[in-house]
Amino acid sequence: MVSQYVYDLCHARATVSSELAKNPRDTPEKIIQRLYGSQKPHTPHRQSNSSSDSDDKEDASRDALQRAYECGQWPRDKPSRLFLRAFADSLACLEANPLAGMVSPPLMGSHGVVPLTIVAPLVSLMHHCANLIRKARKEVFFITCTWKASIAQRLIRDALVDLSKRAGLRGERVMVRIMFDQPGVWHVLDSHQPVKSSTYDSKHVQLPFPHEIPNLELEVIGAHTIFLGTLHSKILIVDGLAAAVMSNNVEDNANVEMLTHLEGPIVASIYDTALITWRKNLKERPSTIGQAQTTDKAVEAGVTRPENLEAGNLEDPHYDSDLREEMAYANQGYDASEKISRLEAVNHQFNLPIRNHIEATGPEIADGREMTPYFTTMTSQPVPMALVSRPPYGPLDAGNTHVPQNEAWLSLVRNAKRNIFIQTPDLNADSLLKALAEAAKRGIEVTYYVCFGYNDAGEMIPGQGGTNEQAARRLIALLDGDKQALQSLHIYNYVAKDQDHPIHHSFKSRSCHIKLMIVDETVGIQGSGNQDTQSWCHSQEVNIMVDSPEVCTQWRWGIEQNQNTRAFGRVSADGVWKDANGIHGQGYSGDPGVVDGLVRGVVGMAKKAMA
């Protein structure tokens, strides 16, 4: 049951963004203190007596769900029971910390549309971000974790230069705020440190100098909450009209990633999250607060597919006029031409941003199975949505797990009636493993895709959850030999669209970084949060929960359309992938003990730091 205190928080008129609009000389940090007391977004808090701990009767009660329903700003159609349960469990976290969800409580539950979803190599997602940025009229807010000199970074840089030129032609200036994780000694004093313009040409930043973008007002902050409170969120907001919630960083790698393009009132919620994350003074008054609206003209435009477009130049931004043109151009790069087959085209695209090029080993891609990285997830009407995020938490303990992100995940798993699907780089959080085991014992189909060897060095360190193979063995052990439960559990290692086997992450050639949960084909959560100990206990994450069978069906279609995991990635009964001859995949790390895991983990992380 949502307490009266939380109920009142959700019905308050004031939010961080609305107060900043009234008092632009304030900082988000001061407004947070005024609205919510001394609580800060990273404050540790105890587990409150929420519906997560209630028995099934109370959790399912009509009054409890009605109470949760009254705490959101929903569209015409009422949210599903499954969604409302997860929303209620997420709201319970606000009892101890009103900003546990990194959003002002009145904006946590909202609605909107998803005109576009992208499931593709990282650079394809950055092309869309560049397109959004160059079209900005007033303001760009970009928050990510890793920012490195790369093709991805150059796409953003070039988009900013182009945006400045366009703004100059209009006689206007555009505000641009960029924020990324940047741990350093000064963050002991303050987790948020400004990045000086004099360092923009440094090896790791490489942003345009002020004289290159005379019509932009650029602010950059590097943030990190010592020790483990990584800024892991990945969001882009443009003019308060459109937002992108992503799984990717700004760097070059071998990852397939996921991005959802959002429009409607939910954008105001994501903008509020950006302000709370920024925390510091904003040089100019935010000019986009309260402007969020649904604009689906791009989806309805019906632009003809471009002809004679050359694919393969990753640094060509190819700025498109609308979503249909952008979708057509992006997808054409993965399709067959007179010179190459579909498989060869996909292999070429996957190899472009990486050093370790590999040959295609997968079967030729048949009609109807084309890789389709850009696909529409537009609905005829706005659908219920909620932000289910978590704040950064620096201490080395696990004292910050009762947060909306975790409670929403657990609630969906606990209340699933038919099936659970998860894709994540690593899955080793103990709370989730226990919940999945209970679901499988109830006969729920539990399917999850993970990346073979993803960050094994870090995951081996005691306290970090273990490798995916170790976690799979723990999950299987929790089933206690229950044959029905074992038959309901389906574990896969990611297989790229051009391959016929998983490739260990250490080879840096084919990996997957998607973070997605879909339950009962009705409610989905997508964003930056991994199913590992770091994301469950420490990192700041931003995730969007969507209540729509139409969107979830399309998400699931896009997942299967753009990889070969289901065909070739099923692990063996012991939780480890093996080929047809029973041989482990190259790079398999075995099952190291505590001491061996610590040594190998420290050595591996040291190598990563020096890379």
C-alpha positions as CSV (number, residue, x, y, z in Angstrom):
1,M,0.0,0.0,0.0
2,V,1.3,3.5,-0.9
3,S,1.6,5.4,2.4
4,Q,0.0,8.8,2.9
5,Y,3.4,10.4,3.0
6,V,4.3,9.0,-0.4
7,Y,0.8,9.7,-1.7
8,D,1.2,13.4,-0.7
9,L,4.6,13.6,-2.3
10,C,3.1,12.4,-5.6
11,H,0.3,15.0,-5.4
12,A,2.5,18.0,-4.6
13,R,2.4,20.8,-7.2
14,A,6.1,21.6,-7.0
15,T,8.8,19.6,-8.7
16,V,12.5,20.3,-9.1
17,S,12.0,21.4,-12.7
18,S,8.9,23.6,-12.0
19,E,10.6,25.4,-9.2
20,L,13.7,26.0,-11.3
21,A,11.5,27.5,-14.0
22,K,10.1,29.9,-11.3
23,N,13.5,30.7,-9.8
24,P,16.2,30.2,-12.5
25,R,18.9,31.6,-10.2
26,D,18.4,28.6,-7.9
27,T,20.4,25.4,-8.3
28,P,18.7,22.0,-8.5
29,E,20.6,21.1,-5.3
30,K,19.0,23.9,-3.3
31,I,15.6,23.2,-4.7
32,I,16.0,19.5,-3.6
33,Q,16.9,20.6,-0.1
34,R,13.9,23.0,0.0
35,L,11.4,20.5,-1.3
36,Y,12.6,17.2,0.2
37,G,14.7,18.3,3.2
38,S,18.2,17.2,3.8
39,Q,17.9,14.0,1.7
40,K,20.3,13.9,-1.2
41,P,19.9,11.6,-4.3
42,H,22.7,9.3,-3.1
43,T,21.5,9.0,0.6
44,P,21.5,5.4,1.8
45,H,18.2,4.3,3.3
46,R,16.7,1.4,5.0
47,Q,14.1,-0.9,3.5
48,S,10.7,0.4,4.2
49,N,7.6,-1.6,4.8
50,S,6.4,-1.5,1.2
51,S,4.1,-3.7,-0.8
52,S,7.2,-5.6,-1.7
53,D,7.0,-7.2,1.7
54,S,3.2,-7.5,1.8
55,D,1.4,-10.8,1.4
56,D,-0.2,-11.5,-2.0
57,K,-3.7,-10.5,-0.8
58,E,-2.7,-7.0,0.2
59,D,-0.5,-6.5,-2.8
60,A,-3.4,-7.5,-5.1
61,S,-6.0,-5.6,-3.3
62,R,-8.1,-3.2,-5.2
63,D,-7.5,-0.3,-2.8
64,A,-3.7,-0.7,-3.0
65,L,-3.7,-0.6,-6.8
66,Q,-6.2,2.3,-6.9
67,R,-3.9,4.2,-4.5
68,A,-0.9,3.6,-6.9
69,Y,-3.1,4.6,-9.9
70,E,-3.9,7.9,-8.3
71,C,-0.1,8.7,-7.9
72,G,0.6,8.9,-11.7
73,Q,-0.4,11.1,-14.6
74,W,-1.8,8.4,-16.9
75,P,-3.3,8.5,-20.5
76,R,-6.9,7.7,-21.2
77,D,-6.4,3.9,-20.9
78,K,-5.8,2.6,-17.4
79,P,-2.5,0.9,-16.7
80,S,-2.5,-2.9,-16.4
81,R,-2.6,-4.6,-13.0
82,L,1.0,-5.9,-13.5
83,F,2.3,-2.4,-14.3
84,L,0.4,-0.8,-11.3
85,R,1.9,-3.5,-8.9
86,A,5.4,-2.7,-10.1
87,F,4.7,1.1,-9.8
88,A,3.3,0.7,-6.3
89,D,6.4,-1.3,-5.2
90,S,8.6,1.4,-6.7
91,L,6.8,4.2,-5.0
92,A,7.3,2.5,-1.6
93,C,11.0,3.4,-1.9
94,L,10.2,7.1,-1.6
95,E,9.1,6.6,2.0
96,A,12.8,6.8,3.1
97,N,14.1,8.9,0.3
98,P,11.8,11.0,-1.9
99,L,14.4,11.1,-4.6
100,A,15.3,7.4,-4.6
101,G,14.0,7.3,-8.2
102,M,16.1,10.4,-9.3
103,V,12.9,12.2,-10.3
104,S,10.4,14.5,-8.5
105,P,7.6,12.2,-7.2
106,P,4.8,13.9,-9.1
107,L,6.6,13.1,-12.4
108,M,7.5,9.4,-11.7
109,G,4.4,8.0,-13.3
110,S,3.4,9.5,-16.7
111,H,2.7,8.5,-20.3
112,G,4.0,9.0,-23.8
113,V,4.8,7.2,-27.1
114,V,7.8,5.4,-28.5
115,P,8.0,6.3,-32.2
116,L,11.4,4.5,-32.7
117,T,13.5,1.8,-31.2
118,I,17.0,0.9,-32.3
119,V,18.8,-2.4,-31.7
120,A,22.1,-2.2,-33.4
121,P,25.9,-1.6,-33.0
122,L,26.7,1.4,-30.9
123,V,27.5,3.8,-33.8
124,S,24.0,3.3,-35.3
125,L,22.5,4.7,-32.1
126,M,24.9,7.6,-32.1
127,H,23.8,8.5,-35.6
128,H,20.3,9.0,-34.2
129,C,21.5,11.1,-31.3
130,A,23.4,13.3,-33.7
131,N,20.3,13.7,-35.8
132,L,18.3,14.8,-32.7
133,I,21.1,17.2,-31.6
134,R,21.4,19.0,-34.9
135,K,17.6,19.7,-34.9
136,A,17.6,21.4,-31.5
137,R,16.2,24.9,-31.3
138,K,16.8,25.8,-27.6
139,E,18.4,23.1,-25.5
140,V,20.3,19.8,-25.5
141,F,20.9,17.7,-22.3
142,F,23.2,14.7,-22.8
143,I,24.2,12.4,-19.9
144,T,26.3,9.3,-20.3
145,C,28.8,7.2,-18.5
146,T,31.9,6.7,-20.6
147,W,33.1,9.5,-22.9
148,K,36.1,8.6,-25.1
149,A,37.6,9.9,-28.3
150,S,35.9,7.7,-30.9
151,I,33.7,7.6,-34.0
152,A,30.8,7.9,-31.6
153,Q,32.3,11.0,-29.9
154,R,33.1,12.6,-33.3
155,L,29.5,12.2,-34.5
156,I,28.4,14.2,-31.4
157,R,31.1,16.8,-31.9
158,D,30.2,17.3,-35.6
159,A,26.5,17.5,-34.7
160,L,27.3,20.3,-32.2
161,V,29.3,22.2,-34.8
162,D,26.4,21.9,-37.3
163,L,23.9,22.9,-34.6
164,S,25.9,26.1,-34.0
165,K,25.8,27.0,-37.7
166,R,22.1,26.4,-37.9
167,A,21.4,28.4,-34.7
168,G,23.5,31.3,-36.2
169,L,21.4,31.4,-39.3
170,R,18.4,31.8,-37.1
171,G,20.1,34.4,-35.0
172,E,19.6,32.3,-31.9
173,R,21.8,30.5,-29.2
174,V,21.3,27.0,-28.0
175,M,22.1,25.7,-24.5
176,V,24.1,22.4,-24.5
177,R,24.8,20.5,-21.3
178,I,27.0,17.3,-21.3
179,M,27.7,15.2,-18.3
180,F,29.7,12.0,-18.0
181,D,31.3,9.8,-15.3
182,Q,34.8,11.0,-14.5
183,P,36.3,9.6,-11.2
184,G,39.2,11.6,-9.8
185,V,40.7,12.9,-6.6
186,W,38.7,16.1,-6.6
187,H,35.5,14.1,-6.5
188,V,36.2,13.3,-2.9
189,L,35.3,16.9,-2.1
190,D,32.5,17.2,-4.6
191,S,31.0,14.5,-6.8
192,H,30.3,17.1,-9.5
193,Q,33.3,18.8,-11.1
194,P,33.1,21.2,-14.1
195,V,35.2,20.3,-17.2
196,K,37.0,23.4,-18.3
197,S,36.9,24.5,-21.9
198,S,40.7,24.6,-22.0
199,T,40.7,20.8,-21.8
200,Y,38.1,20.2,-24.5
201,D,40.9,19.1,-26.9
202,S,42.3,16.6,-24.4
203,K,42.8,13.0,-25.4
204,H,39.6,11.8,-23.7
205,V,37.2,14.8,-24.2
206,Q,37.7,16.2,-27.7
207,L,34.7,18.5,-27.7
208,P,34.6,21.7,-29.9
209,F,36.2,24.8,-28.5
210,P,34.0,27.8,-27.8
211,H,35.2,29.6,-31.0
212,E,34.1,26.6,-33.1
213,I,30.5,26.8,-31.7
214,P,29.9,30.5,-31.2
215,N,26.1,30.0,-31.2
216,L,26.1,27.4,-28.4
217,E,26.4,27.8,-24.7
218,L,28.3,24.6,-23.7
219,E,28.6,23.4,-20.2
220,V,30.3,20.1,-19.3
221,I,30.4,18.3,-15.9
222,G,32.4,15.2,-14.9
223,A,30.7,13.4,-12.0
224,H,31.4,10.4,-9.8
225,T,30.3,9.5,-6.3
226,I,33.3,8.0,-4.4
227,F,33.9,5.1,-4.4
228,L,31.5,3.0,-6.4
229,G,28.8,5.5,-7.3
230,T,29.3,5.5,-11.0
231,L,27.2,7.8,-13.2
232,H,25.9,5.0,-15.4
233,S,22.8,6.7,-16.8
234,K,22.5,7.3,-20.6
235,I,19.9,9.8,-21.7
236,L,19.5,12.6,-24.2
237,I,16.8,15.3,-24.1
238,V,16.3,17.8,-26.9
239,D,14.1,20.9,-26.5
240,G,11.8,19.1,-24.0
241,L,10.1,17.4,-27.0
242,A,12.1,14.2,-27.4
243,A,14.2,12.0,-25.3
244,A,16.4,9.0,-25.9
245,V,17.0,6.4,-23.2
246,M,20.0,4.3,-24.1
247,S,22.2,1.4,-23.1
248,N,25.3,2.7,-24.8
249,N,28.2,5.0,-23.8
250,V,30.1,7.4,-26.1
251,E,33.0,5.2,-27.2
252,D,33.9,2.6,-29.9
253,N,33.3,-1.0,-29.0
254,A,31.9,-4.3,-30.3
255,N,28.6,-4.0,-28.5
256,V,25.1,-4.2,-29.8
257,E,23.0,-1.7,-27.9
258,M,19.4,-0.5,-27.5
259,L,17.8,3.0,-27.7
260,T,14.2,4.1,-27.3
261,H,13.1,7.4,-28.7
262,L,10.4,8.8,-26.4
263,E,7.9,11.7,-26.9
264,G,5.1,13.1,-24.8
265,P,4.8,14.1,-21.2
266,I,7.3,11.4,-20.1
267,V,10.0,13.7,-21.6
268,A,9.3,16.2,-18.8
269,S,10.0,13.4,-16.3
270,I,13.3,12.6,-17.9
271,Y,14.2,16.2,-18.1
272,D,13.5,16.5,-14.3
273,T,15.9,13.6,-13.8
274,A,18.6,15.4,-15.8
275,L,18.3,18.5,-13.6
276,I,18.5,16.4,-10.4
277,T,21.6,14.6,-11.9
278,W,23.2,17.9,-12.9
279,R,22.7,19.4,-9.5
280,K,24.8,22.5,-10.1
281,N,23.9,26.0,-11.3
282,L,22.7,26.3,-14.8
283,K,24.1,29.3,-16.7
284,E,21.0,30.1,-18.5
285,R,17.4,29.6,-17.5
286,P,16.1,26.2,-18.9
287,S,14.0,27.1,-21.8
288,T,12.2,23.9,-22.4
289,I,10.5,23.0,-19.1
290,G,6.8,22.1,-19.6
291,Q,6.9,22.0,-23.4
292,A,6.8,18.2,-23.7
293,Q,4.2,17.0,-26.2
294,T,3.7,14.2,-28.6
295,T,4.8,14.8,-32.2
296,D,4.3,11.8,-34.4
297,K,4.3,13.7,-37.7
298,A,7.6,12.1,-38.5
299,V,6.1,8.6,-38.2
300,E,3.2,9.6,-40.5
301,A,5.3,11.4,-43.1
302,G,5.9,8.3,-45.3
303,V,9.0,9.5,-47.0
304,T,10.2,7.3,-49.9
305,R,13.1,5.1,-49.3
306,P,16.3,6.9,-50.5
307,E,18.0,5.5,-53.6
308,N,21.7,4.8,-54.2
309,L,22.8,5.4,-50.7
310,E,26.3,4.2,-49.9
311,A,26.7,2.4,-46.6
312,G,29.8,2.0,-44.6
313,N,31.0,5.5,-43.8
314,L,30.4,5.6,-40.1
315,E,31.5,9.2,-39.6
316,D,29.1,10.5,-42.3
317,P,26.3,11.9,-40.1
318,H,23.8,11.8,-42.9
319,Y,21.4,14.2,-41.3
320,D,17.8,13.1,-42.1
321,S,14.7,15.2,-42.4
322,D,12.4,12.8,-40.4
323,L,12.3,9.4,-38.8
324,R,11.1,7.5,-41.9
325,E,14.0,8.7,-44.0
326,E,16.4,8.0,-41.1
327,M,15.1,4.5,-40.6
328,A,15.3,3.7,-44.3
329,Y,18.9,4.9,-44.6
330,A,20.1,3.1,-41.5
331,N,18.5,-0.2,-42.3
332,Q,19.7,-0.1,-45.9
333,G,23.3,-0.4,-44.7
334,Y,22.5,-3.9,-43.3
335,D,20.7,-5.1,-46.4
336,A,22.0,-6.9,-49.5
337,S,23.1,-5.0,-52.6
338,E,24.2,-6.0,-56.1
339,K,27.7,-6.6,-54.7
340,I,27.2,-8.3,-51.3
341,S,24.8,-10.6,-49.6
342,R,22.8,-9.7,-46.5
343,L,25.2,-11.7,-44.3
344,E,28.2,-9.9,-45.9
345,A,26.5,-6.6,-45.3
346,V,25.9,-7.3,-41.7
347,N,29.4,-8.6,-41.2
348,H,30.8,-5.5,-42.7
349,Q,28.7,-3.2,-40.5
350,F,29.7,-5.1,-37.3
351,N,33.4,-5.0,-38.3
352,L,33.6,-1.2,-39.1
353,P,34.0,0.2,-35.6
354,I,36.4,-2.5,-34.2
355,R,40.0,-3.4,-34.6
356,N,39.5,-7.2,-34.5
357,H,37.7,-7.9,-37.7
358,I,36.3,-11.5,-38.0
359,E,34.6,-13.5,-40.7
360,A,30.9,-14.3,-40.8
361,T,30.2,-17.9,-39.6
362,G,26.4,-17.7,-39.4
363,P,24.0,-18.9,-42.1
364,E,22.9,-16.7,-44.9
365,I,20.1,-14.4,-43.9
366,A,16.8,-15.4,-45.3
367,D,13.9,-13.3,-46.5
368,G,11.9,-12.1,-43.5
369,R,14.9,-12.4,-41.2
370,E,16.7,-9.2,-42.4
371,M,18.6,-7.3,-39.8
372,T,16.4,-4.3,-39.0
373,P,18.2,-2.1,-36.5
374,Y,15.7,0.8,-36.7
375,F,12.0,-0.2,-36.3
376,T,8.9,1.6,-35.3
377,T,7.2,1.1,-31.9
378,M,4.7,3.8,-32.4
379,T,1.2,3.2,-30.9
380,S,-2.1,4.9,-31.9
381,Q,-2.4,6.4,-28.4
382,P,0.0,7.3,-25.6
383,V,0.7,4.5,-23.2
384,P,1.4,4.4,-19.4
385,M,5.1,4.9,-18.5
386,A,7.1,5.3,-15.3
387,L,10.7,6.1,-14.5
388,V,12.2,3.3,-12.4
389,S,15.7,4.5,-11.7
390,R,18.2,4.5,-8.9
391,P,20.7,7.1,-7.3
392,P,24.4,6.7,-7.1
393,Y,25.7,5.1,-3.9
394,G,29.5,5.3,-3.2
395,P,30.2,3.2,-0.1
396,L,31.6,-0.3,-0.4
397,D,28.6,-2.0,1.3
398,A,25.3,-3.1,-0.3
399,G,23.1,-0.7,1.8
400,N,21.3,0.9,-1.1
401,T,19.2,-1.7,-2.8
402,H,15.6,-0.6,-1.9
403,V,15.3,1.6,-5.0
404,P,12.6,1.9,-7.7
405,Q,14.7,0.2,-10.3
406,N,15.2,-3.0,-8.2
407,E,11.7,-3.1,-6.8
408,A,10.2,-2.7,-10.2
409,W,12.3,-5.6,-11.6
410,L,11.4,-7.8,-8.6
411,S,7.8,-6.9,-8.7
412,L,7.4,-7.9,-12.3
413,V,9.2,-11.2,-11.8
414,R,7.2,-11.9,-8.7
415,N,3.9,-11.2,-10.3
416,A,4.5,-12.8,-13.7
417,K,1.8,-15.1,-14.9
418,R,3.3,-16.5,-18.2
419,N,6.8,-15.5,-19.1
420,I,9.9,-13.4,-18.3
421,F,12.5,-12.3,-20.8
422,I,15.7,-10.5,-19.9
423,Q,18.7,-9.4,-21.9
424,T,21.7,-8.0,-20.1
425,P,25.5,-8.1,-20.3
426,D,25.7,-9.8,-16.9
427,L,23.1,-11.4,-14.6
428,N,24.4,-12.2,-11.2
429,A,22.4,-10.1,-8.6
430,D,21.4,-12.5,-5.8
431,S,18.0,-11.0,-5.3
432,L,17.1,-11.5,-8.9
433,L,18.5,-15.0,-9.1
434,K,16.3,-16.0,-6.1
435,A,13.2,-14.3,-7.7
436,L,13.8,-16.1,-11.0
437,A,14.2,-19.4,-9.3
438,E,10.8,-18.9,-7.5
439,A,9.2,-17.9,-10.9
440,A,10.5,-21.0,-12.6
441,K,9.2,-23.2,-9.8
442,R,5.8,-21.6,-10.4
443,G,6.0,-22.8,-14.0
444,I,6.7,-19.4,-15.4
445,E,8.9,-19.5,-18.6
446,V,12.1,-17.7,-17.7
447,T,14.4,-16.8,-20.6
448,Y,17.5,-14.7,-20.4
449,Y,20.3,-13.7,-22.8
450,V,23.7,-12.7,-21.4
451,C,27.1,-11.9,-23.0
452,F,29.7,-14.6,-22.9
453,G,32.6,-13.4,-20.7
454,Y,31.4,-9.9,-20.3
455,N,33.6,-8.1,-17.8
456,D,34.7,-11.5,-16.3
457,A,37.7,-9.8,-14.7
458,G,35.5,-7.5,-12.6
459,E,32.8,-10.0,-11.9
460,M,35.3,-12.5,-10.5
461,I,36.2,-10.2,-7.7
462,P,34.5,-11.4,-4.4
463,G,31.4,-9.4,-3.8
464,Q,30.7,-8.6,-7.4
465,G,28.4,-11.5,-8.1
466,G,30.6,-13.8,-10.2
467,T,30.7,-14.6,-13.9
468,N,27.6,-15.4,-15.9
469,E,28.5,-19.1,-15.8
470,Q,28.9,-19.0,-12.0
471,A,25.6,-17.2,-11.6
472,A,23.8,-19.7,-13.9
473,R,25.1,-22.5,-11.7
474,R,23.8,-20.8,-8.6
475,L,20.4,-20.3,-10.2
476,I,20.2,-23.9,-11.3
477,A,21.2,-25.0,-7.8
478,L,18.3,-22.9,-6.4
479,L,15.9,-25.1,-8.4
480,D,16.8,-28.1,-6.2
481,G,16.4,-30.5,-9.1
482,D,12.8,-29.6,-9.8
483,K,12.2,-31.0,-13.3
484,Q,9.4,-28.6,-14.2
485,A,11.4,-25.6,-13.0
486,L,14.4,-26.7,-15.0
487,Q,12.3,-27.1,-18.1
488,S,11.0,-23.6,-17.6
489,L,14.5,-22.1,-17.4
490,H,16.2,-21.1,-20.7
491,I,19.6,-19.5,-20.5
492,Y,21.5,-18.2,-23.6
493,N,24.8,-16.6,-24.5
494,Y,24.6,-13.7,-27.0
495,V,25.3,-14.7,-30.7
496,A,25.7,-11.9,-33.2
497,K,23.6,-11.7,-36.3
498,D,26.5,-12.8,-38.5
499,Q,27.8,-15.6,-36.3
500,D,26.8,-19.2,-35.3
501,H,28.4,-19.3,-31.8
502,P,29.0,-16.9,-28.9
503,I,32.3,-15.0,-28.8
504,H,34.0,-14.3,-25.5
505,H,34.0,-10.6,-24.7
506,S,37.8,-10.5,-24.2
507,F,38.2,-10.8,-28.0
508,K,36.4,-7.5,-28.5
509,S,34.7,-8.5,-31.7
510,R,31.0,-9.3,-30.9
511,S,29.3,-8.4,-27.6
512,C,25.9,-7.3,-26.4
513,H,25.2,-4.5,-23.9
514,I,21.3,-4.3,-24.1
515,K,19.4,-3.9,-20.8
516,L,15.8,-5.1,-21.2
517,M,13.2,-6.9,-19.2
518,I,9.8,-7.9,-20.7
519,V,7.2,-9.7,-18.6
520,D,4.0,-11.4,-19.9
521,E,4.6,-9.6,-23.2
522,T,2.9,-6.6,-21.6
523,V,5.3,-4.6,-19.4
524,G,8.8,-3.8,-20.3
525,I,11.7,-2.0,-18.6
526,Q,14.6,-0.6,-20.8
527,G,17.5,1.6,-19.9
528,S,20.9,1.7,-18.4
529,G,20.6,-0.8,-15.5
530,N,22.4,-4.1,-15.7
531,Q,21.3,-7.2,-13.8
532,D,24.6,-7.2,-11.9
533,T,25.7,-6.3,-8.4
534,Q,27.1,-2.9,-9.5
535,S,23.9,-1.7,-11.0
536,W,21.7,-3.2,-8.3
537,C,23.8,-1.6,-5.4
538,H,25.8,1.4,-6.6
539,S,25.5,3.0,-10.0
540,Q,23.1,5.7,-10.9
541,E,20.7,4.3,-13.5
542,V,17.8,5.6,-15.6
543,N,15.2,3.2,-16.8
544,I,11.8,3.6,-18.5
545,M,8.9,1.1,-17.6
546,V,6.4,0.9,-20.5
547,D,2.9,-0.7,-20.2
548,S,2.0,-1.7,-23.7
549,P,1.6,-5.2,-25.4
550,E,2.2,-3.5,-28.8
551,V,5.5,-1.9,-27.8
552,C,6.7,-5.1,-25.9
553,T,5.8,-7.3,-28.9
554,Q,7.8,-5.0,-31.2
555,W,10.7,-4.9,-28.8
556,R,10.8,-8.7,-28.6
557,W,10.6,-8.9,-32.4
558,G,13.5,-6.5,-32.7
559,I,15.6,-8.4,-30.2
560,E,15.2,-11.7,-32.2
561,Q,15.4,-10.0,-35.6
562,N,18.8,-8.5,-34.9
563,Q,20.8,-11.4,-33.4
564,N,21.2,-15.2,-33.7
565,T,21.1,-15.9,-29.9
566,R,18.0,-18.1,-29.9
567,A,19.3,-20.3,-32.8
568,F,22.9,-20.9,-31.5
569,G,23.3,-19.5,-27.9
570,R,21.5,-22.0,-25.6
571,V,23.8,-23.1,-22.7
572,S,24.1,-26.7,-21.5
573,A,22.4,-28.1,-18.5
574,D,25.3,-27.0,-16.3
575,G,24.9,-23.3,-17.3
576,V,27.9,-23.2,-19.6
577,W,27.8,-22.9,-23.4
578,K,29.4,-25.7,-25.4
579,D,29.6,-26.5,-29.1
580,A,28.2,-29.6,-30.8
581,N,31.3,-31.5,-29.6
582,G,30.8,-30.5,-26.0
583,I,33.8,-28.1,-26.1
584,H,33.7,-24.9,-24.1
585,G,33.8,-21.6,-26.0
586,Q,37.3,-20.1,-26.4
587,G,38.1,-17.8,-23.5
588,Y,35.9,-19.6,-21.0
589,S,37.3,-18.7,-17.5
590,G,36.1,-21.8,-15.6
591,D,35.0,-21.6,-12.0
592,P,37.7,-19.7,-10.0
593,G,37.5,-19.8,-6.2
594,V,37.6,-16.8,-4.0
595,V,41.4,-16.3,-3.9
596,D,41.9,-17.2,-7.6
597,G,39.0,-15.0,-8.5
598,L,40.4,-12.0,-6.6
599,V,43.9,-12.4,-8.1
600,R,42.6,-12.8,-11.7
601,G,40.1,-10.0,-11.2
602,V,42.6,-7.5,-9.9
603,V,45.0,-8.4,-12.8
604,G,42.3,-8.2,-15.3
605,M,41.0,-4.8,-14.1
606,A,44.6,-3.5,-14.1
607,K,45.0,-4.5,-17.7
608,K,41.7,-2.8,-18.5
609,A,42.8,0.4,-16.8
610,M,46.0,0.5,-18.8
611,A,44.3,-0.3,-22.1
